[in-house]
Every structure is written in C-alpha cells, then in structure tokens.
Amino acid sequence: MATRALVHAGACGYTAAVHAVRLENGNLELSIHSPCAMLQAMNPDLRNLPWRKGLLDTFFTSAVYISADRHVRHVDCPVPCALIKAAEVELGIAAAVDAGITFQRKNQDSSTGS
C-alpha cells in the first residue's frame, strides 16, 4: 500500500506531493515530489526509515526534521509535517483526515488595540 498527500506550501507557490510506503522489512520510505530543490534534497535521507525509533519521536530526533534542518531554509515549510502525517496514515496509526492552515486577517484599529 502507499499513502500520498498533496501540500500547497504557501508563499513559495510550490505544490509538493509526499509519498509514504511501508517496505517489506517494516520500515518506511518517504519521498517528496516538488519543483523545490531544497525539498528534493531531502529524498536520499528518507529511504528505508525505521519508524519505531527516530521518526515519530520528537522534532529533534525525527529523521524528517533532521533532514529538513539540513536542507530546507524556510522553517515555516509545511512539507515536513505532511511527511510525518503521511507516515502515520501509512502505518495505520492515524486517520487520513485533511489538515490545513487558514488565515483570517482583519484590520486593526490602533485606538482599540484589538
């Protein structure tokens, strides 16, 4: 089986497709298909990942975030999070439910402070 998610990254204008595949050995292979060279550079780091340790633990120990730290200059990029969510869906430990960020901006009146 395989899990695919589409990510509309935002201000950069790129869309990325992330894939998670559970391998026969039980590990995961994650991949990113995007015109962004920084994201593409993560792909070699995401092959044959042992997910029980070092993938879903913490930001500092996750292979995804370690790779993102090495290759991606934009800390606000949503693709690493999408990789983790796709991994969880592929492993059957999370539901395939859409996630998103929606901005709601309103004018602030300087006299009221709201």
Order of alpha helices (4+ residues) and beta strands (2+ residues): beta-beta-beta-alpha-alpha-alpha
